[in-house]
Amino acid sequence: MKYNILFGGKAGQGANILTHILAESLAEEGYHVFYYRDYKSLIRGGHGFNVLTFSDKPVHSNESKMDVLVALDEETINLHKKELKKEGVIIEGKHENMYFAGRMYKALGIDFSLLDKKLKELRRYEENLKQAKEGYNSQKKGFEIVKIKKEKRDFLSGSIAITEGAIKSGIDCYYAYPMTPATAVLEHLAQKQKEHGHLTLELENEIAVANAGCGSAITGAKTMIGTSGGGFALMTEALSMCGVAEIPLVFYLAQRAGPASGVATYTAQADLHMARHAGHGEFPRVVLASGDPTETQEITSQAFYLSQKYSCPSIILSDKHLAESYYTSKRKPIITKVGNLTKFGRYNSYEKDSKTGSATEDAEIIKKNVEERKKKWENLKKECEKFNGYKIYGKKDSKNCIVFWGSTKGAILDSIEGLDVCAIQILYIEPFPRKVQKILENKKKIISIENNATGQLCDVIREHTGILISDKNKILRYDARPFLCDELKKEIERKLK
């Protein structure tokens, strides 16, 4: 059993909260749930929609065809009726969003008490309750839903996962300037700062953010800063400063479609090379990319640990799709313990004389400092081998192989079921996991799947392994939308022929 439900309406009509409370209740009832948000850069008006997929089996992505269309306005029907299955159902009417919540709870066989519980967490309880009861009582026909055993699962977004991972790592300071899709982490950490004792601060721009981060981290405070692509571009001088001054600063880079301001509320994986090469000069860094919220918590703790131990910057790569989508997960994250590992000397910046701390132009001292950074890089690479730098899914012995990174994981896991293929997820972009080369050398066909136009992971793989993935074996989506599992499965099947 699997259902795909689209909730659509104008910005401000409440399609998002409607989706969220229903998704939470389905998760509490024991179902596997995933939902994605699609919205424009508008506070009111325009058109936005959410797609909720739930099943009695694990689900990590959406499909292209809908079972139910919940339309809060006429435009939703006009825009999305072509996506409705032949036997699909449209639920419409000139009502408030909680009226539709009532109808959906009734249609899905969820007890009204669960909806009432959710309504008490919102404003305008009496008004919402009246609407919800009206909708619940008006819905006569239910859907064929398989009842399953209730199991406790986490239900969270990538942004909440970053927040939880940072708090579990003992974060002291978080600085950011609001920039979609990174802003949610700023909001979540601000809400939790009194409870957990960390400082969350919004500054005037990303240059101020990066320099404040350097200032906090160099004093020993566990510090993270967050932004998207355009903001990260402004932070690159400070990133280089972290490299030479040995500052353990964690960067959270939530990608969106670019270049420049790009498409602010949509997704992409186009900043991989920027994360790897940003900042002038040569210095060690860690670049990590997770594929779901559980992994996100894990790599966030690893980013803090590695930064602290090796006094270097770490970059956590996410994107709009992972940051703002919600997933259920039964597996608990494995959090790496992060102590105050960095030992700061009196002098911690510039090419310096280690005895006096004075800036120097002496060739021998400059050479020595460069070699110390190279040695640190080698030690860092050995340390990273202790973690899962890659994961393998599907038929591990298959001669056909998919390589991917980041948020494409969900659609790939859902699409490879029943196919003669294995899928390798790269979590450690830098340092690149050395064991991947031997695995790929034993594969007959290698397919890359990415949300960018050039196949940036293919470049990384060729750089580190010498293995070339041809353009004909790349499945690339670059319209700022995520992959849908049913469409992706057809693409993979074509590549396997």
Residue pairs with C-beta under 8 A, 6 or more apart in sequence:
1 55
1 56
1 144
1 145
1 146
2 53
2 54
2 55
2 57
2 59
2 63
3 53
3 54
3 55
3 67
3 68
3 143
3 145
4 51
4 52
4 53
4 62
4 63
4 65
4 66
4 67
4 68
5 51
5 52
5 53
5 54
5 66
5 67
5 68
5 69
5 70
5 104
6 49
6 50
6 51
6 52
6 66
6 68
6 69
6 70
6 76
6 80
6 83
7 15
7 18
7 19
7 49
7 50
7 51
7 52
7 70
7 72
7 100
8 15
8 47
8 48
8 49
8 50
8 69
8 70
8 71
8 72
8 73
8 75
8 76
8 79
8 80
9 15
9 47
9 48
9 49
9 71
9 72
9 73
9 76
9 97
10 44
10 45
10 46
10 47
10 48
10 72
10 73
10 75
11 39
11 40
11 42
11 43
11 44
11 45
11 46
11 47
11 48
12 43
12 44
12 45
13 72
13 73
13 97
14 72
14 96
14 97
14 98
15 48
15 49
15 50
15 70
15 72
15 97
16 37
16 39
16 48
16 50
17 97
17 122
18 70
18 72
18 97
18 98
18 100
18 101
18 104
19 35
19 37
19 50
19 52
20 35
20 326
21 101
21 115
21 118
21 119
22 52
22 101
22 104
22 105
22 108
23 33
23 35
23 52
23 54
23 155
23 326
24 118
24 155
25 105
25 110
25 114
25 115
25 118
26 33
26 52
26 54
26 108
26 110
27 33
27 153
27 155
27 328
28 114
28 150
29 110
29 114
29 148
29 150
30 148
30 149
30 150
30 151
30 153
31 54
31 55
31 56
31 148
31 328
32 54
32 55
32 56
32 57
32 58
32 59
32 153
32 328
33 52
33 53
33 54
33 59
33 155
33 326
33 327
33 328
34 52
34 53
34 54
34 59
34 60
34 61
34 62
34 325
34 326
34 327
34 328
34 410
35 50
35 51
35 52
35 53
35 62
35 325
35 326
36 50
36 51
36 62
36 321
36 324
36 325
36 482
37 48
37 50
37 324
37 325
38 48
38 49
38 50
38 51
38 266
38 481
39 46
39 48
39 49
39 265
40 46
40 47
40 48
40 265
41 180
41 264
41 265
42 48
47 75
47 76
47 79
49 76
49 80
51 62
51 66
53 59
53 61
53 62
53 63
56 146
56 148
58 413
59 414
60 292
60 327
60 409
60 410
60 411
60 413
60 414
60 485
61 410
61 411
61 413
61 414
61 415
61 482
61 483
61 484
61 485
62 482
62 484
62 485
63 484
63 485
63 486
64 83
64 484
64 486
64 487
65 83
65 84
65 85
65 88
65 486
66 80
66 83
66 84
66 85
66 88
67 85
67 87
67 88
67 89
67 143
68 88
68 89
68 90
68 91
68 104
68 107
68 143
69 76
69 77
69 80
69 81
69 83
69 84
69 88
69 89
69 90
69 91
69 92
70 91
70 92
70 100
70 104
71 77
71 80
71 90
71 91
71 92
72 97
72 100
74 92
77 90
77 92
81 90
84 90
89 143
91 100
91 103
91 104
91 107
93 99
93 100
95 131
95 134
95 135
96 127
96 128
96 131
97 131
98 119
98 128
98 129
98 131
98 132
98 135
99 131
99 132
99 134
99 135
100 135
101 115
101 131
101 132
101 135
102 112
102 115
102 131
102 132
102 133
102 134
102 135
102 136
102 137
102 138
102 139
103 135
103 136
103 138
103 139
104 135
104 139
105 111
105 112
105 114
105 115
105 132
105 136
106 112
106 135
106 136
106 137
106 139
106 142
107 139
107 141
107 142
107 143
108 142
108 143
108 145
109 142
109 143
109 145
109 147
112 132
112 133
112 136
115 132
115 136
116 129
116 132
119 125
119 128
119 129
119 132
122 128
151 330
152 330
153 328
153 329
153 330
154 293
154 294
154 328
154 329
154 330
154 332
155 326
155 327
155 328
155 329
156 164
156 293
156 326
156 327
156 329
157 184
157 293
157 323
157 324
157 325
157 326
157 327
158 290
158 292
158 293
158 296
158 318
158 322
158 323
158 324
158 325
158 407
159 181
159 184
159 185
159 188
159 254
159 323
159 324
160 184
160 188
160 293
161 290
161 293
161 294
161 296
161 297
161 300
162 185
162 226
162 252
162 296
162 297
162 300
162 316
162 318
162 323
163 185
163 188
163 189
163 192
164 297
165 296
165 297
165 298
165 299
165 300
165 301
165 333
165 335
166 174
166 189
166 224
166 250
166 300
166 304
167 189
167 192
167 196
167 198
168 297
168 301
168 335
169 222
169 300
169 301
169 304
169 305
169 335
169 336
169 338
170 222
170 304
170 338
171 189
171 196
171 198
171 222
171 223
171 224
171 304
172 198
172 199
172 216
172 221
172 222
172 223
173 198
173 199
173 200
173 201
173 212
173 213
173 216
173 217
173 221
173 222
173 223
173 224
174 185
174 186
174 189
174 198
174 199
174 200
174 201
174 223
174 224
174 225
174 226
175 201
175 202
175 203
175 208
175 209
175 212
175 213
175 216
175 223
175 225
175 226
176 182
176 183
176 185
176 186
176 202
176 203
176 209
176 225
176 226
176 227
177 202
177 203
177 204
177 205
177 206
177 208
177 209
177 227
177 231
178 186
178 202
179 206
179 227
179 228
179 230
179 231
180 228
180 256
180 264
180 265
180 320
181 228
181 254
181 256
181 265
181 267
181 318
181 319
181 320
181 323
181 324
182 226
182 227
182 228
182 231
182 252
182 253
182 254
182 323
184 323
184 324
185 226
185 252
185 254
185 323
186 200
186 202
186 226
189 198
189 200
190 200
190 202
192 198
193 199
193 200
201 212
203 209
203 212
205 234
206 227
206 231
206 232
206 234
206 235
207 234
207 235
207 237
207 238
209 225
209 227
209 231
209 235
210 225
210 234
210 235
210 237
210 238
210 239
211 238
212 225
213 223
213 224
213 225
213 238
213 249
214 238
214 241
214 242
214 245
214 247
214 249
216 223
217 223
217 242
217 247
217 248
217 249
218 245
218 247
218 344
218 348
218 349
219 344
220 340
220 342
220 344
222 248
222 250
222 304
222 308
222 338
222 340
223 248
223 249
223 250
224 249
224 250
224 251
224 252
224 304
225 235
225 249
225 250
225 251
225 252
226 251
226 252
226 253
226 254
227 235
227 251
227 252
227 253
227 254
228 253
228 254
228 255
228 256
229 253
229 255
229 256
229 258
229 262
229 270
229 271
229 274
230 258
230 260
230 261
230 262
232 251
232 253
232 271
232 274
232 275
232 278
233 274
233 278
235 251
235 278
236 278
236 279
236 280
237 279
237 280
238 249
239 251
239 278
239 279
239 285
239 313
240 279
240 280
240 281
240 283
241 247
241 349
242 248
242 249
242 279
242 283
242 312
242 313
243 279
243 281
243 282
243 283
243 284
243 285
243 312
243 313
243 373
244 281
244 283
244 349
244 350
244 351
245 348
245 349
245 350
246 311
246 312
246 342
246 348
247 311
247 313
247 348
248 307
248 308
248 310
248 311
248 312
248 313
248 314
248 342
249 307
249 313
249 314
250 300
250 303
250 304
250 307
250 313
250 314
250 315
250 316
251 313
251 314
251 315
251 316
252 316
252 318
253 271
253 275
253 315
253 316
253 317
253 318
254 318
254 319
254 320
254 323
255 267
255 268
255 269
255 270
255 271
255 317
255 318
255 319
255 320
256 262
256 263
256 264
256 265
256 266
256 267
256 268
256 319
256 320
256 480
257 263
257 266
257 267
257 268
257 270
257 480
258 268
258 270
258 271
262 268
263 480
265 320
266 320
266 480
266 481
267 319
267 320
267 321
267 407
267 451
267 480
267 481
267 482
268 319
268 320
268 451
268 452
268 478
268 480
269 319
269 405
269 406
269 407
269 408
269 450
269 451
269 452
269 456
270 451
270 452
270 453
270 456
270 478
271 317
272 289
272 317
272 405
272 429
272 452
272 456
272 457
272 460
273 456
273 459
275 287
275 315
275 317
275 429
276 287
276 429
276 430
276 460
279 285
282 370
282 373
283 312
283 373
284 310
284 312
284 373
284 376
284 377
284 380
285 312
285 313
285 314
285 315
285 430
286 303
286 306
286 307
286 312
286 313
286 314
286 315
286 380
286 384
286 428
286 430
286 431
287 314
287 315
287 317
287 428
287 429
287 430
288 299
288 302
288 303
288 314
288 315
288 316
288 317
288 427
288 428
288 429
289 299
289 316
289 317
289 318
289 405
289 406
289 426
289 427
289 429
290 296
290 298
290 299
290 316
290 318
290 322
290 406
290 427
291 322
291 404
291 405
291 406
291 407
291 408
291 409
291 410
291 425
291 427
292 322
292 327
292 329
292 409
292 410
293 322
293 327
293 329
294 329
294 331
294 332
294 333
295 333
295 427
296 316
296 318
296 322
297 333
297 335
298 333
298 334
298 335
298 336
299 316
299 427
300 316
301 333
301 335
301 336
301 337
301 338
302 336
302 387
303 314
303 315
303 316
304 314
304 336
304 338
305 336
305 337
305 338
305 341
306 312
306 314
306 380
306 383
306 384
307 313
307 314
307 342
308 338
308 339
308 340
308 341
308 342
309 341
309 342
309 383
310 376
310 379
310 380
310 383
311 342
311 376
312 376
312 380
317 405
317 406
317 429
318 406
318 407
319 406
319 407
319 451
321 407
321 451
321 482
322 406
322 407
325 407
325 410
327 410
336 387
345 357
346 357
347 354
347 356
347 357
350 359
351 359
351 360
351 361
351 365
351 366
351 369
352 358
352 359
352 360
352 365
352 369
353 360
353 362
353 365
354 365
354 368
360 366
377 431
380 431
381 431
384 428
384 431
384 433
385 433
385 434
387 427
387 428
388 427
389 426
389 427
389 428
389 431
389 432
389 433
389 435
389 436
390 424
390 425
390 426
390 427
390 428
390 433
390 435
390 436
391 424
391 425
391 427
392 422
392 423
392 424
392 425
392 439
393 412
393 413
393 416
393 422
393 423
393 424
393 425
394 402
394 416
394 419
394 421
394 422
394 423
395 419
395 420
395 421
395 422
396 422
397 422
398 420
398 421
398 422
399 442
399 443
399 444
399 445
400 419
400 420
400 421
400 422
400 443
400 444
400 445
400 447
400 496
401 421
401 422
401 423
401 424
401 439
401 440
401 443
401 445
401 446
401 447
402 412
402 416
402 421
402 422
402 423
402 424
402 446
402 447
402 448
402 449
402 492
403 423
403 424
403 426
403 440
403 446
403 447
403 448
403 449
403 457
403 458
403 461
403 469
404 412
404 423
404 424
404 425
404 426
404 448
404 449
404 450
404 457
405 425
405 426
405 427
405 429
405 450
405 457
406 451
407 451
407 482
408 449
408 450
408 451
408 482
408 483
409 425
410 485
411 482
411 483
411 484
411 485
411 488
412 423
412 449
412 483
412 488
413 423
414 485
414 489
415 483
415 485
415 486
415 488
415 489
415 492
416 423
416 489
416 492
419 489
419 492
419 493
419 496
420 496
421 447
421 492
421 496
424 436
424 439
424 440
426 432
426 433
426 436
426 457
426 460
429 460
432 460
432 463
432 464
434 464
436 461
436 464
436 465
437 464
437 465
437 466
437 467
440 446
440 461
440 465
440 467
441 465
441 467
445 473
445 495
445 496
446 467
446 469
446 473
447 469
447 473
447 474
447 475
447 492
447 495
447 496
448 455
448 457
448 458
448 461
448 469
448 473
448 474
448 475
448 476
449 474
449 475
449 476
449 483
449 488
449 492
450 456
450 457
450 458
450 474
450 475
450 476
450 477
451 476
451 477
451 478
451 482
451 483
452 476
452 478
453 476
453 478
454 476
455 469
455 471
455 474
455 476
458 468
458 469
458 474
461 467
461 469
462 468
462 469
472 495
473 495
475 488
475 491
475 492
475 495
477 483
